[in-house]
Amino acid sequence: MAEEWNTNLLALVYGIGRGDLEFLGINDAGQLTIQFESAEIPIVRVIEKAGLSGSFNLRIPYLVAARARHVEEAFRAAVGKVGLAATVLLAYPVKVSAHRLLLRTFLHARSNYGFQVGSSNELKFVLSLDGLDNRLIVCDGVKTRSYLHLAERAVRKRYRVVITIGSVADLTAIVDYPWTTRPEIALRLKAYSTVPGHWSHATGRHSKFGLAADEVKQVAQTLTDGSLTDTATTVMMHPGSQVQETSALAQFGEQIARVYLELREQGLDSLQVIDIGGGIPVDYTGTGATTTPEAYAENLMRGVTEGLREASTEELPRGFIVESGRYIMAPSSMVVVKIIDVRSVYPSTPPTTPNAKRTVESLVARLRSANSVKEIEGILSSVEGEDHGRTLESMVQREAMLGMLVVAARQRLAELGIDPPPSNTEFLKPRYLVTGEFSVFNSIIDHLIVDQYFPVIPVTRLRGRPRSTVRLVDMTCDSDGEISKFCLKKLDRVLLTEDFIPLTTRAPCIGEGIPIPEIKSLQNSHVVIALTGAYQDTVISGQGMFARLPSVVLDVTDDGSWSVDVERSS
Ligand SMILES: Cc1ncc(COP(=O)(O)O)c(C=O)c1O
């Protein structure tokens, strides 16, 4: 029986309204909306109001404040739960996104939110923000003279500056610097306990970050021997990004707490703060498989209390610094891509020669009784033979035949109930190539450099069964400039497009092809590439020399009124 299509099924297929796309919805008109406490705003109305003819980055400051508070509250609750009387301070890492307006929103979300910077230029940028008052600034990265000079100026301006020592060279630079006003010091330790995740290479023995065990001892000795002991307030360790495994987090927490305690016992008795870095994951695939901030904080704190089991009351940490970046920033930006062309891989008309018609008829009959993917593929490959590709006309007939046969092949796959669908199979490849006015290199570079998945969702006509799937190609002359991966969500039955492409599976997996409601109306419509707020603005490449997209800032007030503001250069 044909599946009844409704909004809930479409939301499930795209991951809308769940996990980290919980701020998105679909309204009765089939439009993708952004849901705020006070309003539900169709993205298509934002596009109209912005009045831009092409693609743009949509910025949603409201989400930055909401997510920052969420992280802070999760850690506060976890700290309370394990019975520690310690403060929780957020230090947002500027490398994740330095969009001025988004950072101002972060600053205004709470009077004690601070920043983490990794270079003198990032520090300069932070110091140029209004309303910074006496905020915390954690200065990480390689300590050049000019960086330390700027850090000292920040101390003099009464910011709470914590400089990390992540190498012996950092130690030498900091000891040799002629401080007139001294910052606090954090010992950044190498995270020996590798936490599995996308960036697990950033941790472990071979990580480029942090002091190795012997170096920690050397640094601690130098600090206690010199005049900087009382400035060493903090130990810091970063578990990597997109951290998924909660048991590894407990180990991480235990390790940093043990080292904290040991260093105190060895004479660094001004230590009172543990900086646990960033790492809270974003559920890019919408499968609900990632750790929530609450679970993340609870597991980490469970480990911390284990590591502090032997500590006396005076030795217990008075504060925790949390450097979460990705989780706070990812939903705050999305690329709104205008579709400027739609092409079909196969001809839109069936084969016309009697020979081709006969071939299709007999192959469709064979496909109907095929019993495996291998058999289906074998039948399709018989069309690729030389006779069908000698002349232009024979190529047209071959392509028209294949256009029909791939649909029959998919239909057979569905009848056979093969799930999850086979990967890298020609007959499941999207039929349509949709050109978007954007560059993958400028807008979602992590798609290429770390194989990061980003959800792509149409903005309108989200009603009924999706017609088919597409590849979203960009405007660069680079074959890597496309995004076509799509995460098939878990469901106890396989939903299909009108042309029999699987949209769900019993075992979530990444397939190829973005579901699209209609093909006819696609040109000049828009899709969004969501969750692009973290790292994509800061790590870009100039492939094709395309200009960066303009930004449109969407602001909402408590009474539900909203406005858009176009920033031409972001
Ligand atoms: C030292 C440090 N702190 C914080 C972060 C932010 O991590 P995330 O964005 O995964 O929260 C990073 C990024 O890898 C980092 O290197």
The ligand as an SDF file (V2000), in Angstrom:
LIG
                    3D

 16 16  0  0  0  0  0  0  0  0999 V2000
   42.0050   24.4870   22.7570 C   0  0  0  0  0  0  0  0  0  0  0  0
   40.6710   24.3950   22.1380 C   0  0  0  0  0  0  0  0  0  0  0  0
   39.6080   24.7890   22.8590 N   0  0  0  0  0  0  0  0  0  0  0  0
   38.3610   24.7180   22.3430 C   0  0  0  0  0  0  0  0  0  0  0  0
   38.1430   24.2360   21.0760 C   0  0  0  0  0  0  0  0  0  0  0  0
   36.7300   24.1900   20.5570 C   0  0  0  0  0  0  0  0  0  0  0  0
   36.2830   22.9070   20.3750 O   0  0  0  0  0  0  0  0  0  0  0  0
   34.7850   22.6620   19.8850 P   0  0  0  0  0  0  0  0  0  0  0  0
   34.5290   23.6630   18.8190 O   0  0  0  0  0  0  0  0  0  0  0  0
   34.7810   21.2710   19.4050 O   0  0  0  0  0  0  0  0  0  0  0  0
   33.9030   22.8760   21.0720 O   0  0  0  0  0  0  0  0  0  0  0  0
   39.2210   23.8040   20.3010 C   0  0  0  0  0  0  0  0  0  0  0  0
   38.9870   23.2570   18.9610 C   0  0  0  0  0  0  0  0  0  0  0  0
   39.4160   22.2270   18.5680 O   0  0  0  0  0  0  0  0  0  0  0  0
   40.5200   23.8880   20.8460 C   0  0  0  0  0  0  0  0  0  0  0  0
   41.5850   23.4850   20.1400 O   0  0  0  0  0  0  0  0  0  0  0  0
  1  2  1  0
  2  3  1  0
  2 15  2  0
  3  4  2  0
  4  5  1  0
  5  6  1  0
  5 12  2  0
  6  7  1  0
  7  8  1  0
  8  9  2  0
  8 10  1  0
  8 11  1  0
 12 13  1  0
 12 15  1  0
 13 14  2  0
 15 16  1  0
M  END
$$$$
